Amino acid sequence: MPYKQLESKDDLALYLDDLIEGCNKMIAKTGVHGQTSTSLISIILKFIDTGDLFLLVKDDDGFEGFMLANLINDATPWVEFLALWTKPGVGVALREEAFEFLKTWAISKGAHRIVTYITRSPDTFFKMFHEPLGFHKIGYILEVNL
C-alpha cells in the first residue's frame, strides 16, 4: 500500500524523523509565514491520538512525502489543510489520489469544507495544484514587516 494514514503515536514513531525532515525542507522553500516546522510537528504530536488529525504518508519504497490536515470542531466542522510535502516529482502525481483520501476523511468527520492557504508562489501553486482539486480563492494572506 503506497499510502498509510497515521492514527497513533505508535504509527508516528515509524515516520517521525522523515516528517521532521520533510517539514524542515518545506518551510525552507516557503519561508516562515504563519507556520514553522516546529509548529507542524507540535500539532501532529498533540492531535495524533485524537482522531481529529489527518496524516497521510506516501511510502512505496521509502518515505516519499506526507499530507497533513486537522479537523476544526466548530458549529459547522471544517478541515484545515496544513501541509503537503513530497520529494521532487511526486507531489503532482499524488495530489488527486491523496486529496480523495482527505475528502473522504473530512466527510466522515462531518466537515463541509476544506480550507488552506498558499505562501510559496501563490498564483503558480493555485493554478497548478489547488484549482484542479476544486479550491477557489476567498482572500489574501497579509503581513507587515517590522
Residue pairs with C-beta under 8 A, 6 or more apart in sequence:
2 58
2 59
2 60
3 56
3 57
3 58
3 59
3 97
3 98
3 101
4 11
4 56
4 57
4 59
5 54
5 55
5 56
5 101
5 105
6 12
6 15
6 48
6 55
6 56
6 57
7 48
7 49
7 51
7 55
8 48
8 49
9 45
9 48
9 49
11 48
12 19
12 44
12 45
12 48
12 55
15 57
15 59
15 63
15 66
18 57
18 63
18 66
19 41
19 44
19 57
19 66
20 37
20 41
22 63
22 65
22 66
22 85
23 37
23 40
23 41
23 83
23 85
24 37
25 85
26 37
26 83
26 85
27 35
27 36
27 37
29 120
30 119
30 120
31 119
31 120
33 119
33 141
33 143
34 117
34 119
34 141
35 82
35 83
40 68
40 82
40 83
43 53
43 68
43 70
43 82
44 53
44 55
44 68
47 53
47 70
48 55
51 109
52 70
52 71
52 73
52 109
53 68
53 69
53 70
53 71
54 67
54 68
54 69
54 70
54 71
54 79
54 101
54 102
54 105
54 106
55 66
55 67
55 68
56 66
56 67
56 98
56 101
56 102
57 63
57 65
57 66
58 64
58 65
58 66
58 86
58 90
58 94
58 98
64 86
64 87
64 90
65 84
65 85
65 86
65 87
65 90
65 91
65 94
66 83
66 84
66 85
66 86
67 81
67 83
67 84
67 98
67 99
67 101
67 102
68 81
68 82
68 83
68 84
69 79
69 80
69 81
69 82
69 102
69 105
69 106
69 114
70 79
70 80
70 82
71 77
71 78
71 79
71 106
71 109
71 111
72 78
72 79
72 80
76 112
77 109
77 110
77 111
77 112
78 111
78 112
78 113
78 114
78 115
79 102
79 106
79 109
79 111
79 113
79 114
79 115
80 114
80 115
80 116
81 102
81 114
81 115
81 116
82 116
84 91
84 95
84 98
85 91
86 94
91 129
92 128
92 129
95 129
95 132
95 133
96 132
96 133
99 133
102 114
103 114
106 114
114 135
116 130
116 135
117 141
118 125
118 126
118 130
118 141
119 141
122 141
126 135
126 137
